[in-house]
Amino acid sequence: MPSYHVYVHWGDELGARFGEEMNFSDEQLDELVKTIKKGDPFLLKGIKIKPQNITKLEIWTTSEALQGRTKTWEWIALNGVDVTKNFIIALPQKIGAVSSHEIEKFDSKNVFIVHGHDLEPVKQLKEMLKEFGLNPIVLHEKASGGRTLAEKLEKYAENVGFAFVILTPDDVGCIEEEYSWIFQCIDFEKYEELKKNLPSIFKPRARQNVIFEMGYFWGLLKRKRVCCLLKEDVEKPSDIEGIVYISFKSSVNECHDMIIKELKEAGYLANSL
């Protein structure tokens, strides 16, 4: 017996929100569709949703119920069928809890990748995002068209809904006091002390352009739609909290499940699967 699975994105006084419900029977789904068509509020996992606030709705069907599965929406995308159009739900006029600009970004499949000199994690992340049906945007792969770098960034960031910032150990740095101390140790007597302390003084850091673009997307998309992937022992930027940081040792593929989790939490991945 087929099962139906519903994904809803809506906006209310709390902002842009999303929810999902699995394993509807034919009768349960039919009742839900009738309620939405009438414009009456309905419950999704205990949350009351007004149909006029819905900005995206998807209905998928699978030949069997989902029980105890992980990576649920990935499995649905591979084994199920999107039957949303079969129900011809004309959503009521949205009453404006979410701006049209935010909805446009949410509906976009474009995901920006900010990176430094290490291109292997970029390649790995691109492949992963494409598997999810998303469109990774990497700035250096795009034509400049006579634009300055800042103008190019603004153009290709116009219609993205999420940004990943890959922090790799491309630079090293230290505070001014430590830098001054180094010059005080350049005589032979302090050479051994200098050699011993240099590794702890010069900390691996991401490129300055990467930190700049991190802040750019934080302002553009807000914190919940920016995720930082830190390679090895890269220094976390100071005073930038509230953004998700995920660490990996050698491959972005180590973060596969966490990346899915963050995209779904942002209400982004479930729309694309």
SULNORLIN-V526058 format. One record per residue. N is the residue number from 1. RES is the residue in one small letter. SS is DSSP state (~ for helix, > for strand, _ for the rest). Layout:
n->N res->RES ss->SS
n->N res->RES ss->SS
//
This chain:
n->1 res->m ss->_
n->2 res->p ss->_
n->3 res->s ss->>
n->4 res->y ss->>
n->5 res->h ss->>
n->6 res->v ss->>
n->7 res->y ss->>
n->8 res->v ss->>
n->9 res->h ss->>
n->10 res->w ss->>
n->11 res->g ss->>
n->12 res->d ss->>
n->13 res->e ss->_
n->14 res->l ss->_
n->15 res->g ss->>
n->16 res->a ss->>
n->17 res->r ss->>
n->18 res->f ss->>
n->19 res->g ss->>
n->20 res->e ss->>
n->21 res->e ss->>
n->22 res->m ss->>
n->23 res->n ss->>
n->24 res->f ss->>
n->25 res->s ss->_
n->26 res->d ss->~
n->27 res->e ss->~
n->28 res->q ss->~
n->29 res->l ss->~
n->30 res->d ss->~
n->31 res->e ss->~
n->32 res->l ss->~
n->33 res->v ss->~
n->34 res->k ss->~
n->35 res->t ss->~
n->36 res->i ss->~
n->37 res->k ss->~
n->38 res->k ss->~
n->39 res->g ss->_
n->40 res->d ss->_
n->41 res->p ss->_
n->42 res->f ss->>
n->43 res->l ss->>
n->44 res->l ss->>
n->45 res->k ss->_
n->46 res->g ss->_
n->47 res->i ss->>
n->48 res->k ss->>
n->49 res->i ss->>
n->50 res->k ss->_
n->51 res->p ss->~
n->52 res->q ss->~
n->53 res->n ss->~
n->54 res->i ss->>
n->55 res->t ss->>
n->56 res->k ss->>
n->57 res->l ss->>
n->58 res->e ss->>
n->59 res->i ss->>
n->60 res->w ss->>
n->61 res->t ss->>
n->62 res->t ss->>
n->63 res->s ss->_
n->64 res->e ss->_
n->65 res->a ss->_
n->66 res->l ss->_
n->67 res->q ss->_
n->68 res->g ss->_
n->69 res->r ss->_
n->70 res->t ss->_
n->71 res->k ss->_
n->72 res->t ss->~
n->73 res->w ss->~
n->74 res->e ss->~
n->75 res->w ss->~
n->76 res->i ss->~
n->77 res->a ss->~
n->78 res->l ss->~
n->79 res->n ss->~
n->80 res->g ss->_
n->81 res->v ss->>
n->82 res->d ss->>
n->83 res->v ss->_
n->84 res->t ss->~
n->85 res->k ss->~
n->86 res->n ss->~
n->87 res->f ss->~
n->88 res->i ss->_
n->89 res->i ss->_
n->90 res->a ss->_
n->91 res->l ss->_
n->92 res->p ss->_
n->93 res->q ss->_
n->94 res->k ss->_
n->95 res->i ss->_
n->96 res->g ss->_
n->97 res->a ss->_
n->98 res->v ss->_
n->99 res->s ss->_
n->100 res->s ss->~
n->101 res->h ss->~
n->102 res->e ss->~
n->103 res->i ss->~
n->104 res->e ss->~
n->105 res->k ss->~
n->106 res->f ss->~
n->107 res->d ss->~
n->108 res->s ss->_
n->109 res->k ss->_
n->110 res->n ss->>
n->111 res->v ss->>
n->112 res->f ss->>
n->113 res->i ss->>
n->114 res->v ss->>
n->115 res->h ss->_
n->116 res->g ss->_
n->117 res->h ss->_
n->118 res->d ss->_
n->119 res->l ss->_
n->120 res->e ss->~
n->121 res->p ss->~
n->122 res->v ss->~
n->123 res->k ss->~
n->124 res->q ss->~
n->125 res->l ss->~
n->126 res->k ss->~
n->127 res->e ss->~
n->128 res->m ss->~
n->129 res->l ss->~
n->130 res->k ss->~
n->131 res->e ss->~
n->132 res->f ss->_
n->133 res->g ss->_
n->134 res->l ss->_
n->135 res->n ss->>
n->136 res->p ss->>
n->137 res->i ss->>
n->138 res->v ss->>
n->139 res->l ss->~
n->140 res->h ss->~
n->141 res->e ss->~
n->142 res->k ss->_
n->143 res->a ss->_
n->144 res->s ss->_
n->145 res->g ss->_
n->146 res->g ss->_
n->147 res->r ss->_
n->148 res->t ss->_
n->149 res->l ss->~
n->150 res->a ss->~
n->151 res->e ss->~
n->152 res->k ss->~
n->153 res->l ss->~
n->154 res->e ss->~
n->155 res->k ss->~
n->156 res->y ss->~
n->157 res->a ss->_
n->158 res->e ss->_
n->159 res->n ss->_
n->160 res->v ss->_
n->161 res->g ss->_
n->162 res->f ss->>
n->163 res->a ss->>
n->164 res->f ss->>
n->165 res->v ss->>
n->166 res->i ss->>
n->167 res->l ss->>
n->168 res->t ss->_
n->169 res->p ss->_
n->170 res->d ss->_
n->171 res->d ss->>
n->172 res->v ss->>
n->173 res->g ss->>
n->174 res->c ss->_
n->175 res->i ss->_
n->176 res->e ss->~
n->177 res->e ss->~
n->178 res->e ss->~
n->179 res->y ss->~
n->180 res->s ss->~
n->181 res->w ss->~
n->182 res->i ss->~
n->183 res->f ss->~
n->184 res->q ss->~
n->185 res->c ss->_
n->186 res->i ss->_
n->187 res->d ss->_
n->188 res->f ss->~
n->189 res->e ss->~
n->190 res->k ss->~
n->191 res->y ss->~
n->192 res->e ss->~
n->193 res->e ss->~
n->194 res->l ss->~
n->195 res->k ss->~
n->196 res->k ss->~
n->197 res->n ss->~
n->198 res->l ss->~
n->199 res->p ss->~
n->200 res->s ss->~
n->201 res->i ss->~
n->202 res->f ss->_
n->203 res->k ss->>
n->204 res->p ss->>
n->205 res->r ss->>
n->206 res->a ss->_
n->207 res->r ss->_
n->208 res->q ss->~
n->209 res->n ss->~
n->210 res->v ss->~
n->211 res->i ss->~
n->212 res->f ss->~
n->213 res->e ss->~
n->214 res->m ss->~
n->215 res->g ss->~
n->216 res->y ss->~
n->217 res->f ss->~
n->218 res->w ss->~
n->219 res->g ss->~
n->220 res->l ss->~
n->221 res->l ss->~
n->222 res->k ss->_
n->223 res->r ss->~
n->224 res->k ss->~
n->225 res->r ss->~
n->226 res->v ss->>
n->227 res->c ss->>
n->228 res->c ss->>
n->229 res->l ss->>
n->230 res->l ss->>
n->231 res->k ss->>
n->232 res->e ss->_
n->233 res->d ss->_
n->234 res->v ss->_
n->235 res->e ss->_
n->236 res->k ss->_
n->237 res->p ss->_
n->238 res->s ss->_
n->239 res->d ss->_
n->240 res->i ss->_
n->241 res->e ss->_
n->242 res->g ss->_
n->243 res->i ss->_
n->244 res->v ss->>
n->245 res->y ss->>
n->246 res->i ss->>
n->247 res->s ss->>
n->248 res->f ss->>
n->249 res->k ss->_
n->250 res->s ss->_
n->251 res->s ss->_
n->252 res->v ss->~
n->253 res->n ss->~
n->254 res->e ss->~
n->255 res->c ss->~
n->256 res->h ss->~
n->257 res->d ss->~
n->258 res->m ss->~
n->259 res->i ss->~
n->260 res->i ss->~
n->261 res->k ss->~
n->262 res->e ss->~
n->263 res->l ss->~
n->264 res->k ss->~
n->265 res->e ss->~
n->266 res->a ss->_
n->267 res->g ss->_
n->268 res->y ss->_
n->269 res->l ss->~
n->270 res->a ss->~
n->271 res->n ss->~
n->272 res->s ss->~
n->273 res->l ss->_
//
